[in-house]
Amino acid sequence: MNEKNQSFETSLSRLEQIVRALERGDIALEESLNLFQEGTQLVRSCQKLLDDAELQVKKVHAGADGTPVEGDFIDDAE
């Protein structure tokens, strides 16, 4: 597993912990605010990693003259 995937997985795991803690409702207001702020930063970080990954997923196909052309990946099975 490369470092970006590990970072995404770690961030997502921490975000899940934060959500569970906030849903329990048994923590002080100040700590809840701190966790909420940490969570929003993690969401932004995860979204950036997903956006970057999406840019890397490309489909290479043959152009009209037979040369390889890179384009957006579209799942034809859908």
C-alpha positions in Angstrom: 0.0 0.0 0.0 1.5 3.3 -1.0 1.8 6.3 1.4 -1.2 8.2 0.0 -3.5 5.3 0.4 -2.3 4.7 3.9 -2.7 8.4 4.7 -6.3 8.3 3.3 -7.1 5.1 5.3 -5.6 6.6 8.5 -7.5 9.9 8.0 -10.8 8.1 7.3 -10.3 5.9 10.4 -9.7 8.9 12.5 -12.8 10.6 11.0 -14.9 7.6 11.9 -13.6 7.8 15.5 -14.5 11.5 15.7 -18.0 10.9 14.4 -18.6 8.1 17.0 -17.4 10.3 19.8 -19.6 13.2 18.7 -22.6 11.0 18.3 -22.2 9.6 21.8 -22.7 13.2 23.1 -20.8 12.6 26.4 -17.9 15.0 25.8 -17.5 18.6 26.8 -18.5 21.4 24.4 -14.9 22.6 24.0 -13.7 19.1 23.1 -16.7 18.6 20.8 -15.7 21.8 18.9 -12.1 20.7 18.7 -13.1 17.3 17.3 -15.5 19.0 14.9 -12.7 21.2 13.6 -10.3 18.2 13.3 -13.0 16.3 11.4 -13.6 19.1 8.9 -9.9 19.2 8.2 -9.8 15.5 7.7 -12.8 15.7 5.3 -11.0 18.3 3.2 -7.8 16.2 3.3 -9.6 13.0 2.2 -11.5 14.8 -0.5 -8.2 16.2 -1.9 -6.7 12.7 -1.9 -9.8 11.3 -3.7 -9.7 14.2 -6.3 -6.0 13.5 -6.9 -6.7 9.8 -7.3 -9.5 10.5 -9.8 -7.2 12.6 -11.9 -4.8 9.6 -12.1 -7.5 7.2 -13.3 -7.5 7.6 -17.1 -8.4 5.4 -20.0 -6.0 5.0 -22.8 -7.5 4.2 -26.2 -6.5 4.3 -29.8 -7.1 7.5 -31.7 -8.3 7.8 -35.3 -4.7 7.4 -36.5 -4.0 4.5 -34.2 -1.9 6.4 -31.7 -2.7 6.1 -28.0 -5.0 8.8 -26.7 -5.5 9.5 -23.0 -9.1 10.3 -21.9 -11.3 10.2 -18.9 -12.2 6.7 -17.7 -15.8 5.9 -18.2 -17.1 2.6 -17.1 -19.0 1.3 -20.1 -20.6 -1.4 -17.9 -22.9 1.1 -16.2 
